[in-house]
Amino acid sequence: MAKTLEMVFRTSAGNETTISVADPKDDLTLAQAKIVMEDIVAKNIFEIKGSGLAEVVEARIRSLDTVALV
């Protein structure tokens, strides 16, 4: 099963944007993800269409199962 960490932010323009990271640690906690996300916002690391990331919205793990048809 493929897993992806999705970190959702609100930009300074008010839009939501998602940064995805493949294969997060199995024991990743919300607290750990939130620390990283707050650091990304504080350091103004990313700019989306001319707007910086202004706040953390949510973090989630998306799981995807692929089943071959026979």
N, C-alpha and C positions, 0 to 999 in steps of 0.2 A: 504494500500500500504506500503510495507516494503522499508525503505530507509537506505542506507549505505554511510557513508563518506569514500571516497577513497583518501588517501594521497600518492602521487607518489613521490619517491625520486630517485636520482642517487647515486650509491655507489661509493666509492673511486676506485673500479675496473672498473667503467664506465657502469655498468649494472643498469637497472631500476628495482625497487621493489615497491610494494604497501602495505601499511598498511591500513586495513579496520576497521571502527568503526560503529557498528550498532546503529540505531536510533539517528542520530545527531539532535540537536536543529533545529526547523523549521526556525528560524531566523538567522541561522549561516551565517556569511559573509566570503568572501574570505580573507579579512584582518585578521579576527579572526583565521581562519584555518592556514594562513601563519605564524602568530606569534607562534602558537604551533609547527608547522613543523620546523621553524627555531630554536626553542628551543630544539627540539629533535635532530637536527643536531649538534647544538653547544655543547650539553651535552653528545654527543656520546652514546646515550641510547641503540641503537640497533646495532647489528653486523650481517650481512648477509653473510654467507659462508666466514667468515674471513675478510670481508670488512665493514668498517663503512659507515654510510650514509653521503655523501659529500655535496649534494645540493638538494634543493626543485625543483621539476619539475612542479607539478600541484596538485590542489585539486579539487575534483568533488563529486557530490552527484549522486548516482545511485539509481533509483527507480525501484521496481519490483512489478508488479501486478500479482496476482494469481487468475485465474478464473477456477472454477470447471466445468467440463463437465457433463451435465446431460442427 
